[in-house]
Amino acid sequence: MDGLDQLEAQSIFILREAYRKLKPMALLWSLGKDSNVMVWLARKAFMGHVPFPVMHVDTGKKFPEMYAFRDEYAKKWNLDLILGECPPVEEMDPSLPPAARSAARKTVGLANLIDKHKFRGVVAGIRRDEQATRAKERVFSPRGASHQWDVRNQPPEFWDQYATPYEEGMHVRVHPLLAWRELDIWRYIERENIPLVDLYFAKDGKRYRSLGDQDITSPIESQASTVAEVIAELETSRTSERAGRAMDHESEDAFERLRVAGYL
């Protein structure tokens, strides 16, 4: 097997392990490239059908192209789509910087969905190479009854043996893409011909490398208008993937504070 085959096989194994051990469970669908790959892998893992709900925690501030993509592919892929709203930013911690405070709405929105549906497992499409705090995660990462992440108390994971600790009121975050890199994601998208929101491709010399809310996400300078051109661009780029995310340019601990509190 080549590198993509190995990553695909590992992710499918993780998804099947999660489905066997953590019921009920759901998959987070942010409509971005990573979560689309995750839905694609779930469909492969379960013979073309995702056997658990797919959740979109909606801030109401996504790009129109993202909502159109969601509505189209939820039907095409026959997804059991759960939509959850987020509380207003005025209810968030005022000590957070502005962009992080806006992003915190998703933390509460996700917690409300988990509590409402009593999910034991939540599949999320984070990667270690994307952001330093995410590199501290495990593949199967327990969250406390208050949805908090204890960074210093994570289960060991050796030889692809994943612990799924569970106590009343807690749940486990499952990360099948943790070992993938941004380039792996794009090469897999090219190989599998996975649909994407077209904002990832350049128009008038700009494209979005990472998609979030309209008010806290900016495009980058780029001429890459196809998947192959994006891959070629990334092979020489030294710019952070999240350079267009306002939250990543705020105080150093803002992202980790959100993660500890239960952020996506």
N, C-alpha and C positions, 0 to 999 in steps of 0.2 A: 504494500500500500504506500502511496505517497503521503505527504504531510497533510493534505486536505482530507484524504480518506481516513487517516488516523484521528484527526480532530472530529470529523463527522461521526465516526464510530464511537468515540468517547462520549460525545454529547448525546447521542441516541441512547447509549447505555445509562447515562445519568437521568435522562427523562423517563426511561422505563423503570429505573430504580425508584425514582420519586413517585411515580404513579402507583407502584406496587406498595410503597410504604406509607404514603401520606395522602389520605383521603378524608375529606374532600380537598382538592387542590385546584389552582387556577394559574394561568399564564398571563403575565403582564405584557400588553401590546401597546407600545408607545408610538407605533407607526413609523419608526425610524429603521435604518438599515439593519441594525443588530437584532431588533425584535422581529423583523420580517424573516431574517435567517432563522431565528428561534422557532417561529411558527412553521416555517418550511421543514425544519428538522423534526418537529413534533408530528407533522403529517407523515414524514418518512418513517418515524419510529412506530407509528400506529396505523400502518397500511392505508395512508391517504386521508385519515380522519383524525382530528384532534378530539380525544375523548373526555376532555375537561373544558370548563369555561375559559374564555379569553377576556381579560379585563382591560378596559381603557379608562384610566383615571384622568378625567377631562377637566382642564383648567378653564376651558372656554376661550383660550388665547392661542390655539394652534393656528397654523396657516390654513387657508381654505383648501389648498391642495391636499393637505393631510386628512381633512375630514372627508373629502371626496374619495381619497384612496381607501380610507377605512370603510366607508359605506359600500364601495365596489367590491373589495376583496373579502369583507366579512361574508358577503353572499357567495362569491365565487368559490371560496374555500369552505363554505358551509360551517362557519364558526358560531359557537354558542357565545355571543358577545354580551358582556356585562358592562354597562356604562356607569361610572360614578362621578359625581360632581365634587368640586373642591370648595371649601369655605372661602370667604373674602379675605383679602390680604390684611385687612385691619384686625383680624382675629389672631394673626401670627405674632410670634415673639418680636417685639419692637427692637430688641437688642441686636437682631440680625441685620447685616447690610441689606440694602434694598433688593438686589437681585436674588440673594439667598432667601430673603423673607418672602418674595414672590414664589420661589420654588418650593418653599416649605408648605404651601397649600396642598401640594401633592402628597406630602407626608401624612397629613390629616385625612385627606380624601382616601388614600389607600388604607389607612387604619380603619376607617369607617366601613369600607367594603369588606375587609377581612373579618371584622367583628360581626357584621350583618350576616355574612354567609358562613361564618365559623370555619374558614379555611385552615387546614393544618399545614398545607404546603403552598408556597407562592413561587413560581418560576420567574426569574428576572434575567434580562439579557446584558448583564454587566461584564466587563472584561478587565483583567488586571492592568493591561497596558494603557487603559484610558485615563486613569486618574490615580494618584498615589494612594489615597485612602481606600480605594477599591482593591488595591493589591493586598490588603490585609484580610480580605474575605476568604472564607472556605467555600467549597462547592456546595456543601450542605451546612448552612449557617443558621443556628437557632436564634430566634428573637423572643424576648421575654413577654410576659403577659401584657406589659404596657407598650409592646412593639419595639422596645429598645434593643440595641445591639451592644453586647458586652465585648468590646474589641479585645480585651485581655483574657477572655475565657472562651476560647473557641476549641472545638473538638479536633484532635489530630486526624489527619487523613493520609494514610500510607497505602501504597500498592492498590490504589483505586478502591479502597474499602471506606465507605462513607457511613458515618454514624448519623442516625436520625433521632436524636434525643427529643422527647416530647413530654411535656407536663401540661396539666390543665391550664388553659388560657394562653399558651404560647403557640408559635408556629415556626416553621422552618423555611428560610429563603433558599431556593435552589438555583444555582448559577451554572448552567450547562455550557456557557461560552467563556468561562473564566480564563481558560488557557489560550483562547484565540487572540490574534493581533488584528489591528485595523486592516492590514494588507490581506490577512487570511480571509476576513469577512468579504472584502471586495473580490478576491480571487474565487471564492466560493460562489458569490453572486454571479460572477461571469460564467463559471462552469455550469451552474444549475439554471441560469437564466431567470433569476428571482426578480419579480417586479419590485419597483421602488418608486417613492414619491419623486417626481422629476426635479424638485428643488436641489437635489444632489448634483445636478448637471448644469454646467455653465450656461448662462445667458447674459449677454452684454458684459462679458468679462468677469462675472462673479458667480459663485455657487456656494451652497451651504455644505459644509463638511460634517456638521453635527446639527441635528434638528431639535428645537425645543419650542418654547413659547415665542411668539413674534416680538414681544417687547424686551426679551432678554437674550435674543439670539441674533447674530450678525453673519453675513456672508463673508467669504474670503475672496481674494483676487485669484482668478483661475480661468483657463481656457479649456478645461477638460469637460467635454460635452458627451462623452461615452464612457462606459465602464472601463474599457481598455485604456482610455486616456486618463481616467482617474487613477488607475493602478500605476501607470507610468509616472504620473505626478507624485504619488505617494512614495514611490521608490527612491525619489531624490529629495523629498521634503524634509525639512528639519523643524517645521512648525508644529506645535501641539495640536492634536485633533480638536480639543475643546477651546481653541484660541478665540472662537467666535461666541463663546458662552460668557456672558457678563459675570455670572456668579464666580467663575474661576479667576477673575481678576480682582476679587474683593479680599477680605481678610483671610489669612492663611488657614484659620481653623473653621471657617464658616461651613465648608463642605463636610468636614468630619462631624461637626455638631449636627448637621442634618442627617448624616448617615446613622449616627448613634441613636437619633430620635426615631429612625424608621424610614428614612428617605429611600426612594427608588435607587 
